[in-house]
């Protein structure tokens, strides 16, 4: 088992770990060191056992807060998943039938004929008006 030197609160400790676990030990030691450094900065020199206990408790408090937030997030995600499942299970709405009125061709033809007559009358009036003038 490799012995890994770690520093916590300005003190060095030799800790044994499984081969390949060194990086995890170093990472955990850094987190504990951050908390211990806060204690040392606030209180000054603290007995080793008290420093480790207090730093561990501070780290545990942060971890508990993160676990609470994680649980809340997981609950929200579960609720969203339930909503999504319900949406997927809901059948799509029936298509709405929309009817567009169609103008009969006889009406269109009659209107075209009336328009042609109106244009012819307008041309006649224009020609007579030009002849007089």
C-alpha positions as CSV (number, residue, x, y, z in Angstrom):
1,X,0.0,0.0,0.0
2,X,1.5,3.4,-0.9
3,X,2.0,6.0,1.8
4,X,0.9,9.4,0.5
5,X,1.9,12.6,2.3
6,X,-1.0,15.0,2.7
7,X,-1.1,18.5,4.2
8,X,-4.0,19.6,6.3
9,X,-4.0,22.9,8.2
10,X,-0.3,23.3,7.8
11,X,0.5,19.9,9.2
12,X,1.7,16.9,7.1
13,X,0.4,13.4,7.6
14,X,1.4,10.1,6.0
15,X,-1.7,8.2,4.9
16,X,-1.9,4.7,3.3
17,X,-4.2,4.0,0.5
18,X,-4.9,1.4,-2.2
19,X,-2.8,1.6,-5.3
20,X,-4.4,3.9,-7.9
21,X,-6.4,5.7,-5.2
22,X,-3.8,8.4,-4.6
23,X,-5.5,11.1,-6.6
24,X,-8.8,10.6,-4.7
25,X,-7.0,10.8,-1.4
26,X,-5.2,14.0,-2.5
27,X,-8.5,15.5,-3.6
28,X,-10.2,14.6,-0.3
29,X,-7.2,16.0,1.6
30,X,-7.4,19.3,-0.3
31,X,-11.1,19.7,0.7
32,X,-10.3,19.0,4.3
33,X,-7.3,21.4,4.2
34,X,-9.5,24.2,2.9
35,X,-11.8,23.8,5.9
36,X,-8.8,23.4,8.3
37,X,-7.2,26.5,6.9
38,X,-10.3,28.6,7.6
39,X,-10.2,27.4,11.2
40,X,-6.5,28.2,11.6
41,X,-7.0,31.6,10.0
42,X,-9.9,32.4,12.4
43,X,-8.7,30.8,15.6
44,X,-5.0,30.4,15.2
45,X,-3.1,27.3,16.4
46,X,-5.5,24.5,17.3
47,X,-4.7,21.1,18.6
48,X,-4.5,18.6,15.8
49,X,-7.4,16.4,16.9
50,X,-9.7,19.4,17.3
51,X,-8.6,20.9,14.0
52,X,-9.3,17.7,12.2
53,X,-12.7,17.2,14.0
54,X,-13.8,20.8,13.3
55,X,-12.7,20.7,9.6
56,X,-14.4,17.3,9.2
57,X,-17.6,18.7,10.7
58,X,-17.5,21.8,8.5
59,X,-16.9,19.7,5.4
60,X,-19.8,17.3,6.5
61,X,-22.1,20.3,6.9
62,X,-21.3,21.5,3.3
63,X,-21.8,18.0,2.1
64,X,-25.2,17.7,3.9
65,X,-26.3,21.0,2.2
66,X,-25.2,19.7,-1.2
67,X,-27.0,16.4,-0.6
68,X,-30.2,18.3,0.3
69,X,-30.0,20.4,-2.9
70,X,-29.3,17.3,-4.9
71,X,-32.3,15.5,-3.4
72,X,-34.5,18.6,-4.2
73,X,-33.2,18.6,-7.8
74,X,-33.8,14.9,-8.2
75,X,-37.4,15.4,-6.9
76,X,-37.9,18.3,-9.4
77,X,-36.5,16.1,-12.2
78,X,-38.8,13.2,-11.2
79,X,-41.8,15.6,-11.3
80,X,-40.8,16.8,-14.7
81,X,-40.3,13.2,-15.9
82,X,-43.9,12.4,-14.6
83,X,-45.2,15.5,-16.5
84,X,-43.4,14.4,-19.7
85,X,-44.7,10.8,-19.4
86,X,-48.2,12.2,-19.0
87,X,-47.8,14.4,-22.0
88,X,-46.5,11.4,-24.1
89,X,-49.5,9.3,-22.9
90,X,-52.0,11.9,-23.7
91,X,-53.6,11.4,-27.2
92,X,-53.2,14.2,-29.6
93,X,-56.2,16.4,-30.0
94,X,-58.6,15.6,-32.8
95,X,-57.9,17.6,-35.9
96,X,-60.2,20.6,-36.2
97,X,-62.3,20.6,-39.4
98,X,-62.2,24.0,-41.1
99,X,-64.5,24.7,-44.0
100,X,-63.7,27.4,-46.5
101,X,-66.7,28.7,-48.4
102,X,-66.3,28.3,-52.1
103,X,-67.9,30.9,-54.5
104,X,-69.9,29.1,-57.1
105,X,-68.5,29.5,-60.6
106,X,-71.8,31.0,-61.8
107,X,-71.4,33.9,-59.4
108,X,-67.8,34.4,-60.5
109,X,-68.8,34.4,-64.2
110,X,-71.6,36.9,-63.5
111,X,-69.3,39.2,-61.7
112,X,-66.8,39.0,-64.5
113,X,-69.6,39.9,-67.0
114,X,-70.7,42.8,-64.9
115,X,-67.1,44.1,-64.6
116,X,-66.7,43.8,-68.4
117,X,-70.0,45.8,-69.0
118,X,-68.9,48.4,-66.5
119,X,-65.6,48.8,-68.3
120,X,-67.3,49.0,-71.7
121,X,-69.7,51.7,-70.4
122,X,-66.7,53.6,-68.9
123,X,-65.0,53.5,-72.3
124,X,-68.1,54.7,-74.1
125,X,-68.5,57.6,-71.7
126,X,-64.8,58.5,-72.1
127,X,-65.0,58.4,-75.9
128,X,-68.2,60.6,-76.0
129,X,-66.6,63.0,-73.5
130,X,-63.5,63.3,-75.7
131,X,-65.5,63.8,-78.8
132,X,-67.4,66.7,-77.3
133,X,-64.5,68.4,-75.9
